[in-house]
Amino acid sequence: MNDATIIVISILLFLLILFGGTAWLIFVYFPKRTAAVANDLANTVKNTFGLTPQVTINQKIISKRTNEILQLAMIEQDYDVEYEASDKRLGSEKRIQLRGMYRAKIGFDLQKSFNIEVQRGRFLKPGQVTLQLPHAEILSVEPLDVQKSSASGLLNWVTSKDMDNAMKELGALALDKASKLDMLADAEKRIETRLNEALLPRLVRYQLAHQVRFLELDAGENDGQENLISIPTS
């Protein structure tokens, strides 16, 4: 075997090892490492919020969301609501006065979306992690205490139906007032801060860029929002 043959064989072996090593890195090592990173981030989120998000890598689902928690409240706000009604018949008047203390919970309905999307980096470009959440909303409005006062007229009595209707009106006023609290942006800022605090050390270690993204829901997904808001009438 002459020197030229040895050189050719050596070059071929080198190229074979190079291509084999590159293929192993691309098709085995990097995918496994990315999956391990994604699962580590998902476990960190679970330890922080008690819920395992859906995990996708390059838009391919590798782990589905679980439902340990359906809703995540970030803010609770207590406030007063008053309602007064009167009715006069045949010169006889009845009156109802209600004053309620309500609690609004503002946060996230995680049934709609909660996803960690990992995009693998290419060449010298770092990978990207996107945490996808629905926008904040009013999760519930519940009465803490309702003070009731009523006065019947001589021929115009306050009935249980009158009181039930008044309680429904008070609940509607409480919901309307909750919608004007202007705390949705604050709830989104709080969850973004908590996610950053929990994940940032790992993201720095893995050299990943990241962003928190709040998804716009389709009209059909928003239609059922009022059904999630519970306002007891008694």
TAFEN-V259666 format. One record per residue. N is the residue number from 1. SS is DSSP state (a for helix, b for strand, c for the rest). BURIAL is + if it has 9 or more other ideal C-beta (glycine too) atoms within 8 Angstrom, else -. Layout:
n: [N | N]
ss: [SS | SS]
burial: [BURIAL | BURIAL]
This chain:
n: [1 | 2 | 3 | 4 | 5 | 6 | 7 | 8 | 9 | 10 | 11 | 12 | 13 | 14 | 15 | 16 | 17 | 18 | 19 | 20 | 21 | 22 | 23 | 24 | 25 | 26 | 27 | 28 | 29 | 30 | 31 | 32 | 33 | 34 | 35 | 36 | 37 | 38 | 39 | 40 | 41 | 42 | 43 | 44 | 45 | 46 | 47 | 48 | 49 | 50 | 51 | 52 | 53 | 54 | 55 | 56 | 57 | 58 | 59 | 60 | 61 | 62 | 63 | 64 | 65 | 66 | 67 | 68 | 69 | 70 | 71 | 72 | 73 | 74 | 75 | 76 | 77 | 78 | 79 | 80 | 81 | 82 | 83 | 84 | 85 | 86 | 87 | 88 | 89 | 90 | 91 | 92 | 93 | 94 | 95 | 96 | 97 | 98 | 99 | 100 | 101 | 102 | 103 | 104 | 105 | 106 | 107 | 108 | 109 | 110 | 111 | 112 | 113 | 114 | 115 | 116 | 117 | 118 | 119 | 120 | 121 | 122 | 123 | 124 | 125 | 126 | 127 | 128 | 129 | 130 | 131 | 132 | 133 | 134 | 135 | 136 | 137 | 138 | 139 | 140 | 141 | 142 | 143 | 144 | 145 | 146 | 147 | 148 | 149 | 150 | 151 | 152 | 153 | 154 | 155 | 156 | 157 | 158 | 159 | 160 | 161 | 162 | 163 | 164 | 165 | 166 | 167 | 168 | 169 | 170 | 171 | 172 | 173 | 174 | 175 | 176 | 177 | 178 | 179 | 180 | 181 | 182 | 183 | 184 | 185 | 186 | 187 | 188 | 189 | 190 | 191 | 192 | 193 | 194 | 195 | 196 | 197 | 198 | 199 | 200 | 201 | 202 | 203 | 204 | 205 | 206 | 207 | 208 | 209 | 210 | 211 | 212 | 213 | 214 | 215 | 216 | 217 | 218 | 219 | 220 | 221 | 222 | 223 | 224 | 225 | 226 | 227 | 228 | 229 | 230 | 231 | 232 | 233 | 234]
ss: [c | c | a | a | a | a | a | a | a | a | a | a | a | a | a | a | a | a | a | a | a | a | a | a | a | a | a | a | a | a | a | a | a | a | a | a | a | a | a | a | a | a | a | a | a | a | a | a | a | c | c | c | c | b | b | b | b | c | c | b | b | b | b | c | c | c | c | c | c | c | b | b | b | b | b | b | b | b | b | b | b | b | b | b | b | b | b | b | b | c | c | b | b | b | b | b | b | b | b | b | b | b | b | b | b | b | b | b | b | c | c | c | c | b | b | b | b | b | b | c | c | b | c | c | b | c | b | b | b | b | b | b | b | b | c | c | b | b | b | b | b | b | b | b | b | b | b | b | b | b | b | c | c | c | c | c | c | c | c | a | a | a | a | a | a | a | a | a | a | a | a | a | a | a | a | a | a | a | a | c | c | c | c | a | a | a | a | a | a | a | a | a | a | a | a | a | a | a | a | a | a | a | a | a | a | a | c | b | b | b | b | b | b | b | b | c | c | c | a | a | a | a | c | c | a | a | a | a | c | c | c | c | c | c]
burial: [- | - | - | - | - | + | - | - | - | - | - | - | - | - | - | - | - | - | - | - | - | - | - | + | + | - | - | - | - | + | + | - | - | + | + | - | + | + | + | + | + | + | + | + | + | + | - | + | - | - | + | + | + | + | + | + | + | - | - | - | - | - | + | - | + | - | - | - | + | - | + | + | + | + | + | - | + | - | + | - | + | + | + | - | + | - | - | + | + | - | - | + | + | + | + | + | + | + | + | + | + | + | + | + | + | + | + | + | + | + | - | - | + | + | + | + | + | + | + | + | - | - | - | - | - | - | + | + | + | + | + | + | + | + | + | + | + | + | + | + | + | + | + | - | - | + | - | - | - | + | - | - | + | - | - | + | - | + | - | - | - | + | + | + | - | + | + | + | + | + | + | + | + | + | + | - | + | + | - | - | + | - | + | + | - | + | + | + | - | + | + | + | - | + | + | + | - | + | + | - | - | + | + | - | - | - | - | + | - | + | - | + | - | + | + | - | + | - | - | - | - | - | - | - | - | - | - | + | + | - | + | - | - | -]
